[in-house]
């Protein structure tokens, strides 16, 4: 069991190996082309020792897991700054030995050519993995799983041994030894030991020299293709060369360009993970996708999930399959020695290392049953309202501080707990009209929702980028904040539709919302995009005594925007729009009124009598005729009422919402002025 634990730990350490940025960039470009570029993608990735081995040991399917594959590439640590010089040199050695080993295997016909490529590519793998906390004595340990007979591992393990020691070794070992000598030793082809090794393969010195020249030329061309020539490092002034960022999506000390590139990469990874988890159709599948992500991005093979049971203790759930013995454990929530309750109480990742004298014994038992030497605990909100603890085995130290780790768990939690639009149903729910014959199918709705979610995520990420790039200007940050809030509001609406489709919308949490702030924010947001372009002057009269109301801010904002948009469309040649808030007494109860009044031509009596019924709009374009129906429904969800009064001088919509409690404050209205 301990041997398996070592293998798992080494896989996780492999995720910290440095990759060639040019290879990663081209692989991403091929991935963006889709299925038609699978062969080009494979050919590209096999040119990087770390990526090639990661995808051999932790396969990610090109056809069905492209989002996860994209996240893996974007998260791969790459050599940057001054570190590129040494990285380029070791990469050229890897490719040179791989090309020559493959050529010798094909020419001699005594070993598998693909095995020769892999062994040649990985012969100096340990040089790429000097970031691992405990570098392995032999990089060959990574290859054991790829060849049950162990010839691949032996070829890497003994590649630098004197040729005379390998005279009777397996042909693959001899070929990699010989390739290494020819690539790394000047005039090696003229030495006695090399000529003897060539003769054993029935090759002459002249033919070997030609194969070596061809291999070095192919390596040179690939180095130019991927930007790994010697001059590359000198394109950055010495005083500006940043230190290599060794942690996937971790902090960097590079200059402005590298920091910006890193930020773009982080946002792209988050987008890719968002798409990856959006594939889930239920909680069980979310955890399957989480296991895929842990394996591909962090090399984590073993994990389990604990959650509070009926008696309050933490017990293993079946959402992530794990050793059956874990089900016998019940951890008290107040056990301060155990990493699991600490992760839950502090809402922060907690580390455990086996044989820690200060750790709880139960943590050691979990490690033994998972067959890991260390693990990280992270709290995770579950779909049933509980907060569980994810236990990820053989995680590298410091993993919990990486943005990539936070992105992964945040997207997992979002996939588990979609935020619905729906609030508790009103006492007298509106009966839905029979679905028309051309009603959109649920499958089409689900597909449309899935497609909408992706660009919303991209928009949100780019708003974050703009916020970081544009500095601390308060007006700019305020506007970007509004945009970000609106994007998130649309996302919540979309997720709410999904929750309704799944027939499992949890009750939405209420919050105390300032009605005046919602009105002000709506006007500020729409001034330059809705009101000014349509020559509509806006005035707001806000009562400062209006108390915060217990409701969903999104619902109120959607209603007010619907009413404002309808008013603007009614005033074809421009006009005046006024928002008013006031406190009123209705049947002895204190309520808040929000009035939206326009100076349009008013509505015909035939329209006002059916104003809130779902009908086909006569406006054309993108109008569905449901805006006012939806608005009244949303107001009723907030336990309020929506009414309309219309004359040839204009239309007034009046929203009345109950206050949290009756107030004795006098009714006064304070004018804030026109905008």
N, C-alpha and C positions, 0 to 999 in steps of 0.2 A: 504493500500500500504506500509506503514511503517513496518507492521508486516512481509510482504514478503521480504522487504529489510533486516530485521534482520535475517531471515532464510538464505538468500543468503550469508550474511556476516558470519554467523556461519558455513556454509558449507566451505567457504574459510578458516576460522580459523581452521577447522578440518584437513586441509592439513598440518598444522604445528604440529599435535599431534605426539608424539614419538612412534615408532614401535619397536618391538623386532627384532634385526638383524638376529637371527636364523630363525625366521618365514619368514622374507623377503627373506633370502638366499634360503630356501627350496622351497618357492613359485616360485622363479625364476627358480630353477632346474626343477620343475614340468612343468613350462611354456615352457621350452626348449624342453620337450618331445613331445609337440604338443597336438593334440586333444585327444589322448588316455589317457592323464593324467588329464583330466578335473576334474574328481571326486576327485583325490588326491589333486589337486590344491585347490578346494573348501574346502575340509576338512582341509587343512593347513591354509588357509587364515582365516577361521572362528575361529582360535585359537588366533588371535590378535585383541583386542578390536578396535583399531583405523582403521586397514585395513578392518576388517569385516564391520564396520559401514560405512566407505567411499564407499565401493563397494555396500552396500545396498542403500545408498543415491544418489550416482553418478555411476550408473551401467556402467560397461565397458564389452562388450560382449566378452566372451572367444573365441568364434568361429570366429568372424570377425574382432576383434580389438586387436589381440595379441601384435602387436607392441606398441600400446598405453598402453596396460596393463603392458608390460615390462617397458616402460618409467615410469609409475606410481610407480612401485615397486622400480626401481632404484633411483627414486627421493625421496622416502619416508624418512623423517628424522628418524634416529635410535638412540637409547641410546648407548653411548659409554663412555669408561673410567670410572671414579668414579660414574657417573650417572647410570651405569648399576646395582649397588647394590639396589638403591631405585626402579628402574624400574622393576627388577626381582621380588621384593617383591610385588609390586602392581599387576604385571602380574599374579603371583601365586594366589593372592587373587581373581582376576577376573575369572581365570579358575576354581578355587575351588568353588566359588559361582555359576558359570554357570553350572558346572557338577552336583552339588547338587540340584540346582533349577530344572534342567531337570529331574533328577532322582525322585525328589519329585512329579513333575507334572505327570510323567508316573505312579508312584505308586498310587497317590491319584486319578488320573483321573479327575481332576477338572479344569485343565488349559492346554493350548496348550504347548507341550514340546519344540517346536522350539522357541516359544515366550519366554518361561522360560529361554532358553539358552541365547537368545539375551539380555534379561533384566538383567540376572545374569552377563553376560560378560560386559555389559555397566554400571553396577551399580556404579562403581568408575571412569567412563570415564573422569570426570573433572580433575582427578589427572594426566592424560596424556596430558592435554591441557593447562598446566600452561604457555605455550609459547605464547598463543593467546594474542593480545594486550588488549582486554577487556574480560577476562574469564567470561563465563556465570554463573549466580548464580546457575543454575541447569543444569547438563548435560542432563537431561530429555528432554530439548528443542530439542535435535537432533532427538529424537525418535518419535516426533509428526507425521511426514510424513509417518512413517511405520505402524501406527495403528490409524485409523480414530476415534476409540472410546477412545483413550488415555490411555488404560490400561498399555501398555508398558512404556509410559512416567511416569505414576503414580508409577509403580513398581520401577523405578529408582529414582524418586523424593523422595519417602518415604521409601527407603530401610533401612535407619538407624533409623527410628522412633521406639519408644517402641512398642513391639508386642501388648500390650494391646490396643493401639490406632487403630490397624488394625483388630480388631476382626470381624467386619462386612464388611471389605473392599473386593474388588474383589479378587478372589482366586489367581490370578497372583501376586497381590501386597503382599498377605500374604505369598506366597511361597518364593518370593525373600527376604522379611523381615526375614523369618525363616532361609533361607539358609545363609544369611549374619551373623545372630547371631551365628549359629552353626560353621561357618568357622572362625570367628574372635574372638569369646569368648571362653576362656578355660573352659572346663567342662560345657558348655552351656546346654548340653543335660540333665543335672541333675537339672537345674533351673526350678522354678515353671512356669514362663511365657512361656518358651520354651515347657515344657511338655503340657501346656494348648493349645498352638498353634498346637502341634503335634496331640493332641486328637481331635481338631476340624477337622483335616484332616484324622482322624481315623488311626493314626499311633502311635506305641508305642516307648518308649525311646530306647529299644534294636534295633529295626529295623532302627530307625533314626541313631543310632551310627554306624550301619553297612553301611548304605548308605553314611554317612559322611566319614568313613574310605575308602570306595571304591573311592569316589570322590577325596579325598586327594591323594590316590595312583595313580590314573590316572593323576592328576595334576603333581605329582612328576615325573612320566615317561615322560610327555610332557616337563617338565622343563629340564630334562636331554637331551631329543631329540633336543630341541632348544637352549641348552646352557644357560639356565637361572637359574642355581643353585647358591647358595650363594658363592661358591668358585670361581665363574667366575671372579669377580672383582679383586681377589687377584692374578690372573695370570699376572697382570701388576704391575711392581714396583711402589710404591706410588709416587716417584719423577717423574715418566714418565706418570702418568695417565693424559690423555688430557681432556679438558673441552668438554662437549657435544656440538655437532654441531646442533643447533636447526633449521637452515634454510635449506630447500631442496637444496642440491648442493651448499650451501654457503661456505664461508671461514671457515677453521678449524684451531685450534691451536694445533692439535695433533702432535705426533711424526712422524718420517719418514714413518713407515709402514702405519699408518692411513692416512697420507696425500697421499701416493701412492694409497691406496685403494680408497680414495675419488676421486682421479684423474681418475682412471680406471672407477669408477662409472659414473663420468661426461661424459667421452668419450662414454661409453656404452649408456648412455641416449641420447646423440646426435645421435648415430647410430640408436637407436630405433626410435627417432623422424624422422630421415631421411627416414627410411622405412615407417613410418606412412604416411608422406606427399607424398611419391612417389606413393601412391595408387591413387592419384587424376588424373583424365583424362581431367580436365579443371579448369579454375579459380574459377568457382562456387563451384566445389567440394573441391578445396583447402580450401575455407573459411568454408565449412561444417566440414572438418577435423580440421581446426583451432578451431572452436567452441567446438568440441569434446575434443581437447587437453586442452583448457582453463578450461573446466568443470572438466575433470578428474585430471589434474595436479595441478590446483590452486583453484578449487572450484568456478570458475567464471561462473555464470549462464547467466549474461546479458552483452551484448556487442553490439557495433555498429561501423560503419566505415564511416568516413567523407573523402571527397576528393575535390581537387580544381575544381570548376565549370568553365564555360566559362568566367565568369566575375572575376575569381580569388578568390572568396569567398569559404570557406569550407562548403560543403553541404553534407547531408547524402546520401550514396549510398545504393543500394538494395542488395549488395553482402552479407551483414549480415542482416537478417531481424530484424527489431526493431520497436518500437512504431511509428505509422504513423505520430504523431505530430512532430517528429524530422525533417521531411522533410520541415517543415515551417521555419527552422532556416538557416541563412546564416551568417557565421562568417568571418569578414574581416581578411585577413592574417596579418595585422599589429596590431591586438588587443592584446597588451602585457599583459592584465589582464587575458585573457582566456588561459587555459592550452593547448588547441588544437593548436593554432598558435605557442605557445612557443615550443611545442614538435616538430613541423615541422621545425621551425627556428633553434633550437638548436640540432636537431637530437638526442635527449636524452629524456628519459621518464620524464613526468611531472605528479605530483599528484594533485588531487582536493579533498577537503573535504567539505561536505555540510555545509552551514551556515558560511563558512569562510568569514569574513567581507571584505577581500581584493580581493576576487575572482570576476570574471566577472559574471554578472547576468545570461548570457547565459549558463554558466557552471552549475549553480544551476538548470536551466530549463532542461538541459540534464539529470542531476541526477534525477530530479523529474520524467521525462518521462521514464527513464530507471528503476525507482523505486529502486535506490541504494543510499547509504549514502556517498559513495566516489567512485572515479574511477581513473585509471591511463591512461594517453595518451601516445602513442608510434607511431612514424612515421613508415610507412611501404611502401616499393616500390611496385607498382602495375604493372600488366602485360601490361597495355597500356602506360607505360612510366611516368605516374603521381606518385606522392608520397602522399599517404593518411595518415590519422591518425586513428589508432585503439583506441577505447575507451572501456576499460574493467572495468566493475562495481564491486564494493565491493572487490577490490584487497587489500591484506594486505600491510601495510606500508613497504617500502623497497623492494617490489617485483621487481621493475625495475633493481635493482642491482644484482639480482641472476643470475648465469650462466644458470640455467634451463630456465628462462624467455628469456634470449638472445638466447639460443639454439632454443627454440620453434619458435621465430619470424624469426630467420635467416633461418631455414629450410622452414618455410612458404614462405618467400620471394624468396628463391631459387626455390621452387616448382612453384611459380607464374611467375618467370622470368628465364626460362632456357637460358643458354648462347649458342647461335648457333655457329657453325663453319663457316657458310656461310657468305661471304661478298657480297656487291652489285654485281650483275651479270655483266660480261664483256659486251662490246658493241656487240661482235659477239659470243654469247654463243655456246658452242659445243653441237651439236645435240646428244641426247642420243640414243644409239643403241636400237633396239627392245629388250624387255626383253626375255631371253631364256625361254624355257618351264619349266626348273627346277628352275626358279627364286624363292628366298625365299619369303614367304608371309609376308605382313606387320605385321600381328599379331605375327608371329614368331620373327620378328625383334624387335617389341615392348617388347615382353617377354624377349628376350635376353638382351636388353638394361636395362630393370628393374633388371635382375639378376646381370648384370655387375656392376650396380651402388652401390649395397650393399657392395661387397668386397672392392671396391674402397674407400668407406667411412671408412670401418674398417682399411684399410691400412693407410689412411691419419691420422686417430686417433692414431694409434700405432706409426707412425712417430713422432707425437707431443709428445707422451709419452716418446719415446727414447730421443727426444731433451731435455726434462725437466730432464731426469735421467742422461744424459751423460755430463751435465755441459756446461761450456763455451768454450771448446776447439774449436778454430776457424775452423780448418780443418774438424773436425767432424760435426760441425754445418753447414759448407758450403756444405758438402756432403748430409747431411740430408735435407738441403734446396733444393738441386737439386732433390732429390727423391720426396720431397713434391710437387715441381713445376711440375714434370713429372706426378705424380698422378693426380694433378689438371688439367693438360693438357689433359690427357686421359678422365677425367670426362667431360671436356668441349666438347671434340669430341663426346662423347656419348650423352651429352645433345643436341649437335648440330644436331645429327641424329634424335633425338626425335623432335626437332623443325621443321626439314624438313618434318618429317612424318606428323606433325600436320599442315603443309602448312602455318605456321605463323612465319617464322624466322625474327625477327627484325634485322635491319642493325647493323653489328658489329662495335663497336667503334674502331677507329684507334688510335695508340699511336706512339710517336717517339721512335724508337728502334735502339739500337746500333748493327749493323751487326757484328762488331768485337767481341762484347761481346757474341753474340749468337754462333758464331763459337767457341770461347774459351770455353764456357760453354759446348757445345756439345762434344768437344774433351775431356775435363776433365771428363764428365759424362761417356763417352764410352771407356775411355782408359783401364780400368781394366776389363770391361765386354765384349767389342767387339774387340778392336784392339789388345791388348796384347795376349789374348788367341789364336788369329789367326795369330800371328807372323807378325803383320802389324806395321811398323814404321810410325809415323805421324809427319808431318811438317806443320807449319802454317806460312804464310807470310801475315801480316795484315798491310794495309795502315792506319796510324793513322789519315789521313786527311779525311777518309770516314765519311761523316756526318750521324747523325741519320736519319732514313727513316720513313715515315708515313705508318705503316703497322701493321699487327697482328703478334706478336712474335711467336705464336704457329704455324702459317702457315709456316714461314720460317724455324723454327726448325724441323718441320715434313719433309719438303723437303730435308733439309741437312742430316737428319738421314736416309731417304730413299736412298739417293745417296751414303752415306757412307756405309750403309749395303750392297747395291748392289756391291760396289767396293770390300769390304772385301770378299764377296762370290765369286767374279770373281778371286781373288788371292788365289787359293786353297792352295798353298805352302807358303803363306806369300808374303810380298812385301812392297811397299812404297806408302803412301797416303799423298797427299798434298792439303791443303786448302789455297787459296789465295784470298785476297780482293784488289781491286784497283779502281781508278776513271778513267773513259774513256769518250771521247766525241763521241757521235753517232748522226750523222745528226745535229750537232750543239747543241745537248742537253747533259748536264752532267749526266752520269749514273754511278751506282755502279755495278761492276762485282764481282761475287763470283765464283771462279773456284774450282772444285773438281776433282783432277787428280790422277789416279792410274797407277800402273805398271803391270797390268794384261795382258793377251794374246790378248785383244781386242775383238771386236764383229764381227761376220760374216756379210757380206754385206746384206744378206737376213734378218738378224735380225735388223740391223740399219735402213733399209728402212721402217720398221713397228714398230720402237722402242717405240713410244708413243701411240700406239693403244692398246686397251684392248684385250688381248689374254690370252689363257690358258698357264700358265707358264710350262716349261719343267723341272724346278728345283725340283718339287715334294715337299713333306713335307707341310709346311704351307704357301707356296707361291701361291698367287692368280693371279699373272701376271698383277696386276693393279698398282704396285708401281710407275712406271714411268709415267703412264697415270695420276694418281692422282697428282704426283709431278708437271707435266706440268700444270694441271688444277689449282693447288694452286698458282703457280707462276703467271699465267694469272690473277687470282683473285687479285694479288698484282700489276696488270698492268705491269707485267714484261714478260720476254721471257726466255725459257729454250732450249738450244741447246746441241748437242752432237757431238764430233769428236772422232773417234776410229781408231786406227792403231794396228798392232801386238805388238807395244811397250807399249800400254796402252790406256785408255779411259779417255777423258776429258769432263766433263759436265760444261757448262757455264751458269750462271744465270745473267741476266741483269735486274736491277730495277731502276726506275726513282728516282732522288733525289727530295727533297722538293723544291729546287730552284737551279738555275745554280750557280756554285762557280767559282771563279777566282783563286783558290789555285793551285799551280803547281802540276803536277802529279808525285808523288814520292812513292816508295814502301819501307817500312822498315821491315826488317826481324826480327821476334821475336825469331827465333830459332826452333830447333826440340824438340819434346816432346816424 
